Amino acid sequence: MEKCDHLEFQADVTIDRIIKNEGDIKPTAFMCDVRVKCVTCGTPFEFIGPQCGYMFDRPCVDVSAQELRIPIQPKGIKLLPDFTVRAN
């Protein structure tokens, strides 16, 4: 059992603009990536529940479960991307 009570936290948030084609200016989607750790001991926290992956219609986590990937959109603007992410 850890000795730290995990009383202080740091959250790092990154917002990604997803574009369909290289050179495009207008994004097709936005993603919000969140990481949380204890400030005192540096222990990273894991997100419980979301499946692993990268989807534009639901929150997912990376393979470590330490990064939550959340699709977001501007208020009142419905973004429906018509593409998928593939790894080579």
Wavefront OBJ file of the C-alpha trace (Angstrom):
o trace
v 0.000 0.000 0.000
v 1.292 3.459 -0.871
v 2.099 5.927 1.898
v 0.870 8.975 -0.051
v -2.706 10.100 0.640
v -2.992 11.661 -2.869
v -4.343 15.017 -1.712
v -3.075 17.255 -4.534
v -3.473 16.639 -8.241
v -2.202 17.935 -11.530
v -4.279 17.574 -14.683
v -2.752 18.035 -18.118
v -5.203 18.715 -20.930
v -4.470 18.773 -24.649
v -6.982 19.771 -27.317
v -6.411 18.358 -30.804
v -7.971 19.701 -33.990
v -8.634 16.781 -36.337
v -8.498 17.569 -40.040
v -9.556 15.272 -42.870
v -6.804 16.044 -45.383
v -3.352 17.533 -45.022
v -3.557 21.220 -45.857
v -7.154 21.591 -44.670
v -7.759 24.486 -42.294
v -11.238 23.679 -40.991
v -11.242 20.806 -38.469
v -13.589 17.878 -38.887
v -13.454 17.003 -35.176
v -11.845 17.956 -31.881
v -10.386 15.665 -29.216
v -9.596 16.463 -25.600
v -6.859 14.326 -24.009
v -6.628 14.359 -20.194
v -3.918 12.989 -17.852
v -4.019 13.204 -14.032
v -1.251 12.573 -11.484
v -0.610 13.111 -7.785
v 1.491 16.244 -7.240
v 3.086 14.864 -4.061
v 4.354 11.472 -5.244
v 3.947 11.673 -9.025
v 1.717 8.592 -9.273
v -0.349 8.674 -12.484
v -4.062 7.960 -12.187
v -5.928 5.564 -14.478
v -9.339 6.179 -15.996
v -11.807 3.394 -15.235
v -14.528 2.277 -17.627
v -13.834 3.558 -21.154
v -12.510 1.035 -23.649
v -9.083 1.384 -25.207
v -8.906 3.094 -28.593
v -9.446 6.371 -30.408
v -13.038 7.043 -31.440
v -14.857 10.202 -32.456
v -18.222 9.313 -30.908
v -17.271 8.239 -27.357
v -14.557 8.615 -24.725
v -11.715 6.081 -24.842
v -8.403 5.556 -23.054
v -4.917 4.841 -24.326
v -3.343 1.413 -23.676
v -2.073 2.508 -20.242
v -5.553 3.823 -19.211
v -3.720 6.954 -18.011
v -4.957 9.191 -20.842
v -8.650 9.828 -21.380
v -9.475 10.748 -24.979
v -12.773 12.618 -25.201
v -14.414 13.829 -28.411
v -15.633 17.416 -28.046
v -17.343 19.969 -30.283
v -18.195 23.673 -30.170
v -21.574 24.390 -28.587
v -24.345 24.233 -31.141
v -22.178 22.766 -33.910
v -22.630 19.075 -34.658
v -19.468 17.518 -36.066
v -19.826 14.141 -37.722
v -16.481 13.033 -39.131
v -16.678 10.620 -42.034
v -13.308 8.935 -41.553
v -11.519 6.507 -39.257
v -8.007 6.469 -37.815
v -5.804 3.619 -39.017
v -2.350 2.652 -37.805
v 0.226 1.596 -40.381
l 1 2 3 4 5 6 7 8 9 10 11 12 13 14 15 16 17 18 19 20 21 22 23 24 25 26 27 28 29 30 31 32 33 34 35 36 37 38 39 40 41 42 43 44 45 46 47 48 49 50 51 52 53 54 55 56 57 58 59 60 61 62 63 64 65 66 67 68 69 70 71 72 73 74 75 76 77 78 79 80 81 82 83 84 85 86 87 88
